[in-house]
C-alpha cells in the first residue's frame, strides 16, 4: 500500500484531542471509534487512488431509524466535515456511504439530508434520491424545498405521469397559492415542458380569476415557440400589473424588438393595441423604437411628432428622437427632425443642444458649409457664453479637419480660446499647437504645448501634452532627449493612453539608432509627414524602409503603412502590405498586429467575415500575451453572436 500523502495531515488535524476525548466519553463511543477508523481508511484509499464504493443497484436505501436521544449536534457537525471534503474531491460514492450512516443515526438532520441528496443527484442515483425524498415528505409533508427537489427529479426523468402526480400533490399541499403555481411553471419552462407550463398558466388564471396572471411566463413560452405577436401582447399585459413586473416586462420587450425576425410581429401587436388605445404614450414609445429598428424612419418620425403633441413639454420628445438617431449616426434622420424643430413655434431653450447635433449631422453627410451656417446661428442667437464658445470651436474644427483651410481655422481657434470656458480654451490651444506642427514650426508648437500645462492639471491632459512634447523631440531627431521623455511618460503614466506608444518609440530609438540609423531617419520623416497631413510623403518614406530589406524597423513600418492605407480607406492596399509581411516577415514581433488589422478589415466585409473569425481564433490561440487580445476576443464573440442570431 502507498504511503499516506502529506496533505492527509490537514485532514487528520480535524480529529483533535478534544474531539477524541468527546468521542471516547460519548454513550455511542464504540460505534464512533469504529466510524473514525473507517473514515481514516476511506481517506487513505481516496488519496492513494484506490477505488471504493458500491454500485447504485447494490447499495441498500436508507431506512428511517427513530432514536430516543439525538446525537450531540457538535459531533454531527464534526462528522459532516469529512463527507464534505470527499465531495469537494469528487468522491461522491464514498461520501454517500458516510452520509447514509449519518442519516440512519439522525434522520432529522437537514444538513445531512441535503448533502446526501446532492451526492445522489451527482451520481445520477435517482431511484435512491426519490426514495429518500418520499420518506422525508412522509415525515414532513409541508417542506416546500423537498417538494421542489422531487419535482426536479421527475422532470429530469421526463416521465409525464410522475410529473403530473407531483404537481397535483404540491398544489394539494399548498392550495390557493399563486407563488406555488409560478414556481412550478418556471421549473416546467426550465426543463422544456412548454405545453404543460402553458396549461398550468391557464389553470392558474381560471383558479384565481385573473387573466393577467403569469404574463411574463406566458410571454416567455410564446417567445420559445416563435409566436412573437402573442409574446408582445403578454409583455404589454404585464406592464400595468406592478412596478417590479413592469421593469422586467420593459426589458424583455426591448430585447424582443432587437431579436431578428421578431420586430415586424411586435409592430403588428403594438398597432393592434393602438386601435383601442390611440394616445397611450408607452405603446407609442415602444413602437417608435421598433420602427427605428426596422428602418421605418418615416413612421418613427410621425410617432415622435404625435408623442410630442401629447406631451406637456413641447419639443422634448422631438429632441429625444433626434438624439436617438444622432447616437446611432442616422444623420439624415437627425437633419430631418432638426429642420422640423426649426419650423415649430415653441421655446427651444431646454433643447438647444439639438442644433449642435444638427451641425454634426450635416458634416457627417458632407454638407460642411451648411453646418458652419448652423453654428453661426448659435453664435448669434444663443444667450449662453458656453454655447457660443463651443459653436466657434466647432466652426474652427470644420475648417481644420473637413475643409483643410488651416489659416481660417487658426482665426476661429484664437477666437474660441479667448472665451473664459476651460474645455473650449484647452481644445483651442491644443489645435493651435497641432497647426504649428503642420506649418513645420516645431519650436512654436513646443511653446504652445508647454503653455497647455498651465491649464492641463488633469492626469489625462498632462499625459497628452507630455507625449506631444516628446514627439516634437522625435521629429527633430533629438533621439537621446526623446528617449528620456518617452521613458518618463512610461514611468509617470504606467496605465496611460499613450504608454504603449511611448514604449514602442523608446525601443525604436534604442534598437535602431545603432543598428539601422538610416531606417530610423526615414521612419522619423514618415511619422512627421503623417502629423503634417502629407500622405504621399508618408507612403514614399515607408516604402523606402521596406525596400532596404530586413531591419529592426521593417515589421513596425509595414504595420504603420497598412494602418495608413486603412486611414485613407484603401483596404486593398492595406491587405497587400499585410500579405507581403505574412510571406516574408511572419516571425516579426509586429506581425500579429498586422494580422489583427487584417481580421478587422475582413470583419467589416459580410462575404469574408468567416475568414476574420479564423484570424481571430488564430490570434487567441497563438498570441494570447499581446495587449490587443481583449479586443480580439470581443470581436470574435460579436461575429459568433451575429451568426447565431441569423
Residue pairs with C-beta under 8 A, 6 or more apart in sequence:
1 44
1 48
2 48
2 49
4 44
4 47
4 48
5 47
5 48
7 47
8 43
8 44
8 47
11 43
11 82
11 85
12 40
14 78
14 81
14 82
15 36
19 78
22 72
22 74
22 75
23 29
23 32
23 33
23 36
23 75
24 33
26 32
26 71
26 72
26 75
27 69
28 71
32 75
35 79
35 101
39 82
39 98
42 52
42 86
42 94
42 97
42 98
43 82
43 85
43 86
45 51
45 52
46 52
46 86
46 89
46 91
46 94
52 91
52 93
52 94
52 97
53 93
53 94
53 96
53 97
54 93
54 97
56 123
56 124
56 125
56 127
56 128
59 96
59 97
59 100
59 128
61 128
61 131
61 132
62 100
62 103
62 104
62 107
62 116
62 131
62 132
62 135
63 104
64 107
64 135
64 139
65 104
65 105
65 107
66 107
67 105
67 106
70 106
70 108
71 105
71 106
76 102
76 106
76 109
76 112
77 111
79 98
79 102
80 102
80 111
80 112
80 115
82 98
83 95
83 98
83 99
83 102
83 115
84 95
84 115
86 92
86 94
86 95
86 98
87 95
87 115
87 118
87 119
87 122
92 119
92 122
92 123
93 119
93 123
95 115
95 119
96 116
96 119
96 120
96 123
96 125
99 112
99 115
99 116
99 119
100 116
102 109
102 112
103 109
103 112
103 113
103 116
103 132
106 112
107 113
107 139
113 132
113 136
116 132
117 129
117 132
117 133
117 149
119 125
120 126
120 128
120 129
120 132
121 129
121 153
126 153
126 156
126 157
129 149
129 153
130 150
130 153
133 146
133 149
133 150
133 153
134 150
136 143
136 146
137 143
137 146
137 147
137 150
140 146
141 173
142 173
142 174
144 174
144 180
147 166
147 169
147 170
147 173
148 183
148 187
150 166
151 163
151 166
151 167
151 170
151 184
151 187
152 187
154 162
154 163
154 166
155 163
155 187
155 188
155 190
155 191
155 193
156 191
160 196
163 193
163 196
164 196
167 184
167 200
170 180
170 184
171 180
171 181
171 184
174 180
176 207
178 204
178 208
178 213
181 200
181 203
181 204
181 213
181 214
182 214
182 217
184 200
185 197
185 200
185 201
185 204
185 214
185 217
186 217
188 194
188 196
188 197
188 200
189 197
189 217
189 220
189 221
189 224
194 221
194 224
194 225
197 217
197 221
198 218
198 221
201 213
201 214
201 217
201 218
201 221
204 213
204 214
205 211
205 213
205 214
212 237
212 238
212 240
212 241
215 234
215 235
215 237
215 238
215 241
215 245
215 249
216 234
216 235
216 238
216 245
216 248
216 249
216 252
218 234
219 230
219 231
219 232
219 234
219 235
219 238
219 249
219 252
220 231
220 252
222 228
222 230
222 231
222 234
223 231
223 256
226 261
228 256
228 259
228 261
228 262
228 265
228 266
228 269
229 265
229 266
229 268
229 269
230 269
231 256
231 262
232 253
232 256
232 265
232 266
232 269
232 270
233 269
233 272
233 273
235 249
235 252
235 253
235 256
236 249
236 253
236 269
236 270
236 273
236 283
238 245
238 246
238 248
238 249
239 245
239 246
239 249
239 250
239 282
240 246
253 266
253 286
254 286
254 289
256 262
256 266
257 263
257 266
257 286
257 289
257 290
257 293
258 293
259 645
260 645
260 646
263 290
263 293
263 294
264 294
266 286
266 290
267 287
267 290
267 291
267 294
270 283
270 286
270 287
270 290
271 287
273 280
273 283
274 280
274 283
274 284
274 287
277 283
279 310
281 307
281 310
281 311
284 303
284 306
284 307
284 310
285 307
287 303
288 300
288 303
288 304
288 307
288 321
291 297
291 299
291 300
291 303
292 300
292 324
292 325
292 328
292 330
297 325
297 330
297 332
297 333
297 336
300 321
300 333
301 321
301 333
301 336
301 337
301 340
304 317
304 318
304 320
304 321
304 337
305 318
305 340
307 317
308 314
308 315
308 316
308 317
308 318
311 317
313 350
314 344
314 346
314 347
315 341
315 344
315 346
315 347
315 348
315 350
315 351
316 350
316 351
318 337
318 340
318 341
318 344
318 351
319 341
319 351
319 353
319 354
321 337
322 333
322 334
322 337
322 338
322 341
322 354
322 357
323 353
323 354
323 357
325 331
325 333
325 334
325 337
326 334
326 357
326 360
326 361
329 364
331 360
331 361
331 362
331 364
331 365
332 361
332 365
334 357
334 358
334 361
335 358
335 361
335 362
335 365
337 354
338 354
338 355
338 357
338 358
338 361
341 348
341 351
341 354
348 354
352 382
352 384
352 387
355 374
355 375
355 377
355 378
356 378
356 390
356 391
356 394
358 371
358 374
359 371
359 372
359 374
359 375
359 378
359 391
359 394
360 371
360 394
362 368
362 370
362 371
362 374
363 371
363 398
363 402
368 398
368 402
368 403
371 394
371 398
372 395
372 398
372 399
375 391
375 392
375 394
375 395
375 398
376 391
376 395
378 387
378 388
378 391
379 388
379 391
379 392
382 388
382 391
385 419
385 420
385 421
386 421
386 424
388 419
389 416
389 419
389 421
389 424
390 421
390 424
392 412
392 415
392 416
392 419
392 424
393 412
393 413
393 416
393 424
393 427
393 428
395 412
396 409
396 412
396 413
396 415
396 416
396 428
396 431
397 409
397 431
399 405
399 406
399 408
399 409
399 412
400 406
400 409
400 413
400 431
400 435
404 533
406 435
406 438
406 439
409 431
409 435
410 432
410 435
413 428
413 429
413 431
413 432
413 435
414 428
414 432
416 424
416 425
416 427
416 428
417 424
417 425
417 428
417 429
417 432
419 425
422 455
425 455
426 452
426 455
426 456
426 461
429 448
429 451
429 452
429 455
430 452
430 464
432 448
433 445
433 448
433 449
433 452
433 468
434 445
434 531
436 442
436 444
436 445
436 448
437 445
437 472
437 475
437 531
437 532
438 531
438 532
438 533
440 532
442 472
442 475
442 476
445 468
445 472
446 469
446 472
449 465
449 468
449 469
449 472
450 465
450 469
452 461
452 465
453 462
453 465
455 461
456 462
456 464
456 465
459 493
459 496
460 496
460 497
462 492
462 493
463 489
463 492
463 493
463 496
463 497
463 498
464 497
464 498
466 485
466 488
466 489
466 492
466 493
467 489
467 498
467 501
467 502
469 485
470 482
470 485
470 486
470 489
470 502
470 505
471 482
471 527
471 531
473 481
473 482
473 485
474 482
474 505
474 509
474 524
474 527
475 524
475 527
475 528
475 531
477 521
477 524
479 509
479 513
479 520
482 505
482 509
483 506
483 509
483 510
486 502
486 503
486 505
486 506
486 509
487 502
487 506
489 496
489 498
489 499
489 502
490 499
490 502
490 503
490 506
493 499
500 627
504 556
508 520
508 523
508 552
508 553
508 556
509 520
511 552
512 519
512 520
512 523
512 551
512 552
512 553
513 520
515 551
515 552
516 548
516 551
516 552
516 553
518 548
519 545
519 548
519 551
519 552
519 553
519 554
519 557
520 553
522 541
522 542
522 544
522 545
523 541
523 542
523 545
523 553
523 556
523 557
525 537
525 541
526 537
526 538
526 541
526 542
526 545
526 557
526 560
527 560
529 535
529 537
529 538
529 541
530 538
530 564
535 564
535 568
538 564
539 561
539 564
542 557
542 558
542 560
542 561
542 564
543 561
545 551
545 553
545 554
545 557
546 554
546 557
546 558
546 561
548 554
550 585
554 585
554 588
555 581
555 585
555 588
555 589
555 590
555 591
556 590
558 577
558 578
558 580
558 581
558 585
558 590
558 594
559 581
559 590
559 593
559 594
559 597
561 577
562 574
562 575
562 577
562 578
562 581
562 594
562 597
563 574
563 597
565 571
565 573
565 574
565 577
566 574
566 597
566 601
571 601
574 597
574 601
575 598
575 601
577 594
578 594
578 595
578 597
578 598
581 588
581 591
581 594
582 591
582 594
582 595
585 591
592 619
592 622
592 623
592 626
592 628
593 626
593 628
595 615
595 618
595 619
595 623
596 615
596 619
596 628
596 631
596 632
598 615
599 612
599 615
599 616
599 619
599 632
599 635
600 612
600 635
601 612
602 608
602 609
602 611
602 612
602 615
603 609
603 612
603 613
603 635
603 639
605 612
609 639
609 642
612 635
612 639
613 636
613 639
613 640
616 632
616 633
616 635
616 636
616 639
617 636
619 626
619 629
619 632
620 629
620 632
620 633
620 636
623 629
